[in-house]
Amino acid sequence: MTSKEKIQQEIEQTLQCIDGVKRAEANPFLFTRIQARMAKKDSAWERTFSFISRPAIAMAIVVLVMAVNGWALLGSNSNNSVIGDTANVSELANEYNVVASVDNYDYENLTNE
Amino acid sequence: MINETELIEQLKQGDETAFKTIVEQWKDMVYNTILGIVQNETEAEDLAQDVFIKVFEKISTFKGDSKFSTWLYRIATTTALDHLRSKKRKKRFGFLQSLGGGDEKETIPDFHHPGVSLDNKERATVLFKAIESLPENQKTAYTLHKLEGLSYRDVSEVLNTTVSAVESLMSRANQNLRKELEEYYNKHYK
């Protein structure tokens, strides 16, 4: 028998080797496992997590967070006027009783209080 | 014993006993079909669970136009093929990562179908490796016909196609398998 014939014979035998193969049996505890999976799926946390982890939702959240950050950043930059800043600083200084220039007299007065 | 139609009606009402009966009655069929397609026992078990959860959730959409087993086969094959597609996507991503200096390429172990006799174990491993390389529809038709023993008519109902289309799929699958096996034996005979 030539090697080509031998190979053809091997191919035929291999193609026939799963004829009448027995059906593979599933795990006998499959139902119990399904029940456990379904119970887990029903929990509120699991539902929330699976909702958040959907690619579209996750991307939407990331975009929203970035948009809020961008808006906050732009918003704070546009309010940065010099007058507003000075007013804020003096307001803060008054609130915390901090004096911008302290000379000896003031200092004594302050400590005497 | 409750007949199939009553069982399905009970499941539509959310009856857990009916669900258990359905799982017990069809679990081997679902598992064997998925196993033939994904060729991995752990993944097949997880996917069989997914299939029955889908059955429980989607039973209201089953109108009874086809046999329940046909509907079940459709869910099982679709779930298995979806899984293979997502695995392929991950593999492609892994390949890109490895180009960027990521993890080493994983080696896929040989698949041994538990229903194959010991004498044919090695041959079957070679054949399953060749089946793995078949296009999706050929792989599905071949698995349903060879591993589940479905007739071409039954396969055509599952695939929602004609009997002649299944005949053509099977013929092309056999041609492709011969080509793969010839390559394998040419390599291993030299």
Interface residues (C-beta under 8 A of the other chain):
Chain A: S3 K6 I7 E10 I11 Q13 T14 L15 C17 I18 D19 V21 K22 R23 A24 E25 A26 N27 L30 F31 R33 I34 R37 M38 K41
Chain B: K20 V23 E24 K27 D28 M29 V30 Y31 N32 L35 A44 E45 A48 Q49 F52 I53 F56 H113 P114 G115 V116 N120 R123 A124 V126 L127 K146 L147 E148 N174 L177 R178 L181 E182 Y185 N186 Y189
